[in-house]
Amino acid sequence: MRSRLTGVAFALLCLSITPCHAVVFEATADPNHNTTAPTGTFANSGWQYEGTYGAYLGTMIAPQYFITAQHFGTQGTTFTQNGIFSGGADLTYNIDTAANGGTGYWDIAGTDLRIFKIQETFATYAPLYTGSSETGLTMAINGRGGPRGADVLVGGILHGWQDSNPDGFARWGTNTVSGIYSSAIGDLLTASFSASGTAEEATLSNGDSGGGVFVNDGGIWKLAGVNYSIDGMFDTNNIVGDGSDFNAALFDRGGLYQGSDSFGWTFIPDLPLDNPSSMYASRISTSAASIMSITMVPEPQSAALIMLALALGLMQRRRVTQPV
């Protein structure tokens, strides 16, 4: 059964990139599809590390830190590890608004990634993927958007679905990392929305921004990306100002125009082979060092103990290496 996630803003591949929104399924219009924890092959594939931050998702990545997207702005002062993710009761945590000198969060420079610190402590959190071999790996995607919208038809043939309004329900799906896209907001994982893709084939749309993307690294599901964008916008013509443009998740862009009224439209030829739209997620591995420099900073007392231990270690090495 193939699923389709859709995300909060949209990327204009080769034209420009803007953030994305939601989760929609290719095989079903059922809004309750994949709204509970995955089982089988995708059991514990990252769903358990998600939580809600305002209208969006975030991922717990350290005892007191979660990561999400920058582009939708701040969403209040709490983060909730919902029971739908943990299997227990909802747990709400208070964000440390005095963190980072009163900014209340850390933005990873040159990316769409944002890190918050909570005042309490998470019981569990996701490991980070720090390798460079994401391409070709199956990924589990988590988002919080709406079900599929209106059919997108080209010559009477279905090519995908328009976005609908987010309904606030968290959903998960799968896809395959097709490559790495270098952009103005850092490296992005890319994945095509293929009609013959993974068992729960998914892409992003309105409401999915900030959700975690996980890959299986040696049997361990690790956070590899944070939802950012999808291809768009689309139109059936290139007339400026007629209000007919739309955002969509498409397993075939052929026969449509892609772009915007502001930056122009590019016609995508309708060829025998499908030309699917893609999703994009901010890549974790290239920012891992920056992320860990924030989440692994010891408290002052711990730092003093670490420095003392290092000093003792140096003294011992000096004694060992002194001539006799």
DOTOR-500625 format. One record per residue: residue in one letter; x, y, z of N, C-alpha, C, O in turn. Coordinates in steps of 0.001 Angstrom, whole numbers, plus 500000, padded with zeros to 6 digits. Layout:
N
AXYZXYZXYZXYZ;...
END
This chain:
324
M500858498818500000500000500000500000500892501229500000501757501340500869;R500724502157499066501609503306498946500963504526499591499772504786499414;S501765505261500336501242506452500999501894507696500438502927507627499772;R501283508828500713501815510080500232501732511138501316500643511518501745;L502875511604501748502925512721502670503033513986501824503635513950500751;T502474515085502272502685516321501546503171517429502485502660517287503596;G504046518559502401504747519444503359504471520930503444503632521230502595;V504958522198504316504518523599504598504908524594503551504337525684503571;A505776524360502676506072525295501618506586524456500497506673523237500641;F506929525042499394507243524198498257508512524608497562508859525789497521;A509221523611497001510472523869496337510262523970494845509529523174494257;L510897524937494237510869525052492794512212524534492301513169525298492175;L512282523258492026513526522612491665514104523282490434513423523475489427;C515412523643490542516144524313489469515649525746489255516201526467488425;L514633526162489979514146527531489869514361528255491192515046529276491240;S513792527741492235513998528272493583513464527260494568512790526304494185;I513766527472495848513267526562496882512593527384497962513147528363498462;T511406526974498304510691527596499409510218526492500324510052525358499874;P509989526788501620509618525750502575508295525042502275507541525514501424;C507984523910502952506790523123502613505797522797503729506030523199504869;H504647522049503437503579521761504437503246520276504615504139520052505432;A502460518749504427501505517743505017501641516302504582502396516064503639;V500960515271505197501058513864504810499821513388504060498714513435504597;V500001512930502820498894512438501997499312511101501414500498510869501178;F498360510228501181498676508877500727498271508641499280497224509104498827;E499122507911498565498861507629497170497833506523496979497096506514495993;A497788505599497919496929504430497741495549504574498361494654503781498070;T495366505577499215494088505683499911493790507126500266494696507925500506;A492506507445500296492055508763500740491639508732502209491122509724502724;D491856507610502888491480507444504289492316508377505165493532508199505236;P491721509356505829492494510283506656493088509637507901493938510238508558;N492654508422508238493183507733509419494336506787509089494859506108509973;H494728506744507819495809505849507422497142506303508017497509507473507906;N497865505375508648499191505630509221499200506770510238500109507599510257;T498177506791511076498120507781512157498470507161513511498388507825514544;T498857505896513497499328505223514708500724504673514455501187504629513316;A501382504260515514502777503821515416502956502708514388502167501764514350;P503989502815513555504246501760512575504646500458513255505197500455514355;T504360499357512579504714498030513088505530497308512026505798497849510953;G505917496090512339506647495280511372507998495877511031508759496247511925;T508302495974509743509594496478509281509905497871509799511064498202510050;F508866498692509961509089500084510351508753500365511815508590501521512205;A508653499329512610508455499523514046509652500275514633510801499972514312;N509375501243515482510425502032516144511360502708515144512570502789515353;S510763503193514045511565503820512989511635505340513115511893506034512131;G511406505859514323511525507284514564510262507946515069510317509013515682;W509119507319514815507820507835515298507879508114516795507316509101517268;Q508568507236517549508607507341519010509422508539519492509377508872520677;Y510162509191518602510976510351518984510326511679518610510906512741518835;E509122511620518039508458512841517593507615513466518703507248512806519675;G507320514742518536506446515459519446505890516670518733506364517020517652;T504901517315519310504296518478518668504848519769519252504981519935520465;Y505165520681518325505597522022518689504661522979517956504847523250516770;G503663523484518660502626524273518019501866523412517016501393522329517360;A501747523887515781501033523158514738501913522159513999501444521480513085;Y503189522062514384504146521257513642504769520171514522504378519985515675;L505736519467513958506438518420514695507868518825514984508436519686514313;G508435518197515984509846518310516294510334516943516715509534516050516993;T511655516773516765512247515490517117513185515647518308514056516516518312;M513002514805519314513865514830520501515238514259520132515327513142519624;I516310515023520385517643514583519961518671514532521095519823514159520870;A518269514899522289519168514872523450518290514980524689517105515291524572;P518847514729525886518010514754527096517183516015527274516097515962527851;Q517683517169526781516933518414526967516734519202525666516446520398525721;Y516878518574524522516828519314523265515955518621522218515917517393522132;F515255519437521423514568518921520246514895519800519047515261520966519197;I514757519227517859515104519932516624513879519999515721513062519078515697;T513759521091514984512638521266514074513088522203512959514289522392512764;A512140522799512221512459523702511118512364525153511569511625525481512497;Q513124526017510900513088527446511212511938528173510538511364529095511117;H511594527768509316510831528651508434509400528937508883508786529890508401;F508855528129509800507497528437510264507498529287511533506438529557512097;G508674529709511983508766530614513122508561529928514462508478528702514535;T508482530722515519508264530167516854506793529814517025505909530465516470;Q506552528754517816505208528196517962504839528024519438504264527007519826;G505168529013520245504824528928521654505987528511522518507133528499522068;T505696528168523770506755527916524755506715526498525315507333526225526344;T506003525602524659505967524215525131506191523238523981506005523573522811;F506592522031524341506769520916523415506103519710524066506324519437525245;T505285518986523298504545517867523870504933516551523221504851516400522002;Q505357515599524045505556514231523562504201513540523708503843513054524780;N503464513511522604502097513014522632502033511510522825502940510775522436;G500932511068523441500741509648523659500690508835522384501021507649522397;I500276509457521260500253508721519998501656508315519572501823507340518839;F502657509047520020504044508717519697504672507795520736505387506854520389;S504402508069522017505064507330523093504322506073523514504912505168524105;G503018506014523209502218504894523683501713505088525094501077504193525649;G501982506236525688501527506531527045500720507808527083500031508152526123;A500809508513528206500087509777528355500874510910527692502089510816527519;D500168511978527327500845513158526804501744513751527888501344513857529048;L502952514132527502503885514786528416504286516117527805504856516161526715;T503985517211528515504299518536528004505494519114528741505561519082529970;Y506437519644527968507677520188528509507740521690528232507234522169527218;N508361522412529140508508523861529005509821524204528314510884523723528709;I509742525028527292510936525453526572511684526485527403511072527376527991;D512995526366527450513841527314528173514007528563527307514894528617526455;T513162529557527524513178530758526697514395531642526965514646532590526220;A515157531339528030516368532102528326517603531491527669518702532036527772;A517415530351526989518550529659526379519207530508525302518576531380524704;N520468530242525069521265530935524044521197532452524235520904533206523306;G521476532868525463521540534290525765520218535003525663520179536212525434;G519115534263525832517800534873525788517116534773524441515956535163524304;T517818534254523440517188534047522130516092532993522234515049533103521589;G516337531976523048515341530921523265515502529730522352514758528757522476;Y516456529779521433516713528663520518518041528905519807518628529982519913;W518497527903519091519698528004518271519340527685516818518714526659516549;D519723528536515897519596528250514479520942527768513955521978528380514217;I520918526666513212522147526168512602522409527011511362521622526983510416;A523498527754511357523794528712510294523782528051508917524318526959508726;G523157528744507963523132528266506595522172527137506334522232526509505277;T521268526858507288520300525770507144518927526243507613518758527389508029;D517953525343507538516607525611508047516387524931509401515252524828509867;L517460524473510027517372523722511275517361524658512488518104525638512538;R516507524339513461516417525112514697516335524159515882515607523166515837;I517077524459516937517142523619518135516605524388519338516949525549519557;F515760523717520110515231524277521355515681523436522538515910522233522412;K515805524084523683516118523386524933514892523431525835514208524452525906;I514612522335526521513511522302527486514066522411528896515255522189529125;Q513208522750529829513631522878531221513685521529531930514439521352532886;E512876520577531452512848519255532069513782518308531299514727518762530654;T513520517004531365514388516034530690513544514991529959512598514443530525;F513888514720528709513226513673527948513694512301528429514848512131528823;A512789511332528393513149509966528778513852509230527649514571508259527886;T513644509690526423514257509045525267514490510090524186513850511142524190;Y515399509807523263515673510745522178516376510014521039516951508942521225;A516315510620519859516802509966518647518307510093518488518880511145518771;P518952509017518032520357509126517622520432509845516275519488509778515487;L521525510520516008521711511250514755522465510396513744523382509655514098;Y522064510511512475522833509869511414523973510808511038523728511949510646;T525206510345511150526374511193510896527201510709509706528280511239509444;G526701509708508986527427509189507833527177510018506588526634511120506657;S527582509471505442527418510180504167526826509274503099526979509538501906;S526151508205503516525648507209502566524125507127502568523562506037502468;E523457508271502681521995508260502711521378507810501386520351507132501378;T522002508186500266521421507898498950521181506402498771522077505580498965;G519952506075498399519571504684498206518937504041499417518366502955499307;L519022504690500584518438504126501797516938504412501864516477505468501431;T516187503462502411514772503689502681514651504619503874515375504475504859;M513737505569503784513567506489504899512131506481505397511186506307504628;A511991506676506704510683506817507339510458508305507568511316508996508118;I509283508796507135508965510224507170507797510458508112506833509693508117;N507884511516508911506812511871509839506361513299509584507190514198509439;G505047513511509530504529514846509273503178515050509920502603514134510509;R502683516269509798501420516617510467500578517526509568500363518697509883;G500110516977508454499355517784507519497955517256507296497309516771508225;G497488517348506065496127516927505762496075515785504775497094515451504171;P494919515177504593494766514098503613494809514660502198494872515875502012;R494776513775501196494889514211499806493749515157499422492626515052499916;G494083516083498520493092517018498021492540516570496681492457515376496393;A492162517545495864491535517254494576492511516560493625493721516778493686;D491962515722492750492775515052491733493410516081490805492806517103490479;V494634515793490389495289516584489350495244515760488072495863514700487985;L494512516251487086494325515522485839495017516252484693494968517478484598;V495656515481483831496249516009482593495668515193481446495944514000481319;G494870515837480622494216515117479546493295514023480048493127512991479399;G492695514258481219491793513282481804492469512153482542491792511247483028;I493802512181482642494575511121483297495119511629484634495657512734484706;L494980510832485682495432511216487022496956511317487084497668510404486666;H497442512439487611498883512655487786499276512871489244500465512931489559;G498306512988490125498592513205491537497440513926492192496309513883491708;W497736514598493309496682515265494075497135516630494566498292516824494937;Q496205517562494561496483518873495140496579518756496660496089517799497260;D497221519747497260497275519803498720495918520164499292495115520845498654;S495682519696500499494500520108501253494962520864502485496162520948502747;N494041521406503231494403522104504461494863521103505520494292520017505624;P495891521452506312496330520559507382495202520256508353494408521139508677;D495123519015508821494081518659509787494644518388511176493895518045512090;G495979518541511347496592518402512666496923516990513073497491516784514145;F496582515990512242496880514599512581498292514235512116498678514521510983;A499048513604513002500381513129512621500250511850511802499422510990512105;R501076511732510760501081510542509915502520510181509580503416511020509674;W502737508940509193504057508508508754503944507824507398502895507292507032;G505048507851506667505131507177505380506573506825505104507434507001505966;T506847506331503913508216505947503566508567506433502161507693506812501381;N509838506414501864510335506771500541511780506283500462512252505595501367;T512469506627499403513871506255499230514678507505498941514298508295498077;V515776507701499641516630508860499390517216508731497984517929507774497684;S516905509711497124517386509636495743518654510436495513519321510259494493;G519000511320496453520224512089496285520320513216497287519483513365498177;I521381514015497114521630515188497959521583516419497069522259516476496042;Y520785517401497462520625518628496687521240519791497460520813520088498575;S522244520451496874522880521595497515522055522840497238521742523142496087;S521707523558498288520836524719498131521340525880498976522338525767499687;A520636526986498883520993528168499667520781527963501150521306528724501962;I520000526920501525519798526640502942520437525287503296519893524522504093;G521593525010502693522360523825503034521992522607502218521151522672501321;D522637521484502542522364520231501859520971519713502227520565519749503389;L520251519232501211518921518673501415518883517245500905519395516957499823;L518275516340501679517981515006501174516807515131500207515847515850500486;T516877514441499080515779514469498130515189513071497976515878512070498173;A513904513015497623513224511741497374512067511986496422511277512908496626;S511962511168495384510896511309494396509642510578494853509722509545495519;F508487511120494493507205510494494800506830509569493647506147509975492707;S507276508342493732507102507396492636505856506537492812505558506078493915;A505135506324491720503948505468491761504335504006491939503476503179492244;S505600503673491756506069502291491934507171502242492984508134501487492846;G507029503054494040508067503172495045507928502196496195507554501040496000;T508234502671497408508246501832498599506833501403498998505845501888498446;A506757500491499961505469499945500386504509501017500889503296500890500717;E505038502072501508504214503175502010504696504484501399504873505475502106;E504907504487500094505494505631499373504850506949499788503627507085499781;A505698507925500152505200509181500697506015510354500208507175510206499824;T505394511529500225506096512786499989505496513830500916504619513509501718;L505949515067500822505531516094501772504518517056501202504386517194499986;S503788517733502109502845518788501716502508519691502893503306519825503821;N501342520307502863500963521377503773500806520937505235499786520353505600;G501829521222506082501771520898507502502850519960507987502947519723509191;D503682519404507084504682518405507468506022518991507901506854518268508450;S506249520266507671507533520869508006507920520600509456507075520607510352;G509200520364509669509717520145511012509742518702511448510435518363512407;G508991517821510756508976516408511119510287515716510790511039516159509921;G510549514631511493511809513918511331511793512902510203510780512251509947;V512939512776509527513174511771508493514266510839509011515347511292509385;F513981509537509033514890508567509630515354507541508600514600507150507709;V516614507110508741517149506016507920517683504934508845518072505203509981;N517694503716508342518175502573509116519668502406508892520110502102507783;D520431502604509936521890502518509871522361501332510703522507501439511921;G522600500196510039523066499011510748522073498471511744522462497956512792;G520775498582511430519738498074512327519211499094513304518303498794514078;I519760500301513287519314501363514187518744502512513354519420503029512464;W517507502912513637516899504039512936517433505339513526517330505578514729;K518008506178512656518643507418513098518063508611512332517652508485511179;L518039509758512991517525510964512370518482511441511292519637511758511574;A517996511493510047518832511888508915518410513216508311519187513844507591;G517179513655508597516709514901508006515523515477508746514899514813509574;V515220516741508430514052517441508973513279518017507788513848518738506967;N511993517704507695511180518092506540511294519578506232511169520429507113;Y511537519869504946511657521265504527510693521641503403509923522587503571;S510702520942502259509950521440501119509608520357500115510048519213500228;I508794520754499106508511519891497973508535520725496699508565521954496763;D508524520070495549508467520786494278507154521535494136506116521071494607;G507196522693493489505994523452493219506344524877492859507531525203492834;M505388525752492578503976525438492416503726524882491017504645524761490206;F502445524541490749502067523982489461500851524718488900500109525379489626;D500673524581487585499531525200486918499285524466485610500172523798485078;T498069524600485102497738523997483808498026524964482665497906524606481493;N498416526216483018498775527207481997499832528139482569500180528045483746;N500340529034481739501354529985482200500832531415482238501595532373482111;I499527531542482415498905532863482497499132533444483887498813532808484891;V499681534646483942499978535293485216498713535939485791498004536662485091;G498438535671487070497368536354487776495987535772487621495011536393488044;D495865534567487011494515534010486848494074533171488033492944532683488060;G494966532993489029494603532288490251494415530799490113493792530174490971;S494943530212489047494742528779488823495905527918489294495861526695489160;D496951528544489847498104527771490296497781527027491589496875527417492325;F498523525959491863498243525123493027499507524386493446500456524254492673;N499498523915494676500546523042495192500029521613495183498841521373495398;A500929520662494932500476519280494797501633518315494981502799518688494861;A501295517083495271502242515964495250501903515154494009500784514660493871;L502859515019493114502597514430491806503516513249491533504730513345491711;F502933512133491100503776511034490644504162511230489177504964510474488628;D503571512272488545503974512652487186503661514133486972502498514536486990;R504710514942486770504552516379486528504304516687485058504005517825484698;G504429515675484216504322515885482780503019516542482362501946516180482845;G503121517525481446501945518213480949501531519407481766500550520072481436;L502276519702482856501955520840483724503066521881483657504182521596483222;Y502740523077484090503732524130484250504183524154485709503379523959486620;Q505480524395485919506010524502487272506703525843487427507419526279486526;G506495526503488566507119527794488815506232528680489655505676528234490659;S506093529948489253505236530898489966504979532094489082505697532334488111;D503939532850489429503652534077488690504799535072488826505071535839487902;S505470535060489971506542536033490231507822535721489458508497536633488981;F508157534436489334509431534061488734509295533360487392510298532979486788;G508070533186486919507866532579485622507515531106485704507664530466486745;W507043530580484574506587529197484510507388528406483483507738528914482418;T507673527140483830508389526235482929507490525057482607506970524407483514;F507301524777481329506461523653480939507230522347481062508365522242480597;I506605521341481696507192520008481845506550519092480793505359518799480899;P507297518634479788506697517793478736506089516516479307506619515923480246;D504966516106478721504292514883479148504844513723478325504392513478477206;L505817513016478881506517511939478199505953510580478620505195510502479587;P506310509520477910505795508189478284506161507771479709505370507118480389;L507354508147480156507772507804481518507343508887482495507385510072482166;D506926508486483703506536509440484734507701510349485111508860509934485099;N507376511581485443508350512563485913507860513076487266507218514124487330;P508154512354488341507562512681489651508128513937490290509252514350490002;S507330514533491160507818515632491988508638515052493134508570513857493420;S509406515908493778510303515461494852510025516200496153509447517287496162;M510447515588497243510437516214498557511872516486498975512810515895498440;Y512033517392499944513353517793500407513352517893501935512396518375502541;A514440517428502536514582517500503996515977518008504329516961517578503728;S516060518920505284517365519436505710518222518281506206517813517530507092;R519410518143505633520289517017505940520941517193507313521504518248507603;I520867516178508142521436516227509486522948516019509483523659516698510223;S523446515105508676524852514691508786525824515846508585526841515913509276;T525539516764507650526463517869507411526391518936508509527245519820508571;S525382518854509365525251519799510486525448519110511831525269519731512879;A525816517828511808525895517052513051526847517670514064526539517724515255;A528010518141513596528980518719514524528410519974515195528576520171516398;S527742520813514411527137522027514968526019521687515950525875522321516995;I525227520670515591524132520251516480524686519744517806524210520134518872;M525683518882517738526238518302518962527008519317519785527139519147520997;S527522520370519159528190521410519937527200522151520831527588522758521830;I525926522098520466524867522716521273524321521729522303524207522057523484;T523989520536521856523307519583522737524233518864523697523767518280524676;M525517518890523446526443518152524300527297519059525162528248518582525781;V526992520372525228527746521289526077527470520954527534526312520985527951;P528494520632528327528259520257529728527912521469530587528272522601530263;E527212521214531682526940522263532660528267522699533294529234521937533274;P528328523926533861529594524430534410530294523470535361531508523292535269;Q529537522838536290530158521935537247530738520729536525531839520277536839;S529978520202535541530460519065534775531690519445533979532631518661533855;A531675520677533427532825521131532651534071521192533517535163520827533081;A533895521667534778535041521747535692535590520356535979536805520163536025;L534705519392536171535142518022536426535875517444535226536868516731535375;I535378517757534039536034517269532820537424517860532691538374517156532351;M537547519182532969538857519832532888539821519255533914541006519087533626;L539316518947535126540150518348536155540640516976535710541808516632535890;A539724516191535121540092514866534647541141514953533548542081514160533512;L540975515923532650541956516100531582543310516495532145544346516007531693;A543298517397533154544550517836533762545271516678534426546484516529534274;L544527515851535166545123514686535814545694513724534776546753513125534962;G544945513597533665545417512723532605546731513211532014547635512424531734;L546820514530531830548050515097531284549209514915532241550328514614531826;M548931515102533553549979514924534556550487513500534554551692513263534640;Q549557512537534453549962511140534443550801510822533219551778510077533297;R550403511407532067551176511139530851552569511739530959553550511153530502;R552642512938531583553962513555531757554858512684532639556045512512532362;R554273512142533698555084511283534572555581510054533842556724509630534009;V554709509495533035555090508281532302556182508572531299557083507758531098;T556104509758530655557045510040529568558299510763530043559165511054529217;Q558441511066531330559643511698531829560818510726531735560661509536532007;P562039511248531337563213510354531295563591509881532694563336510573533679;V564205508691532777564588508163534082566085508218534267566594507813535312;
END
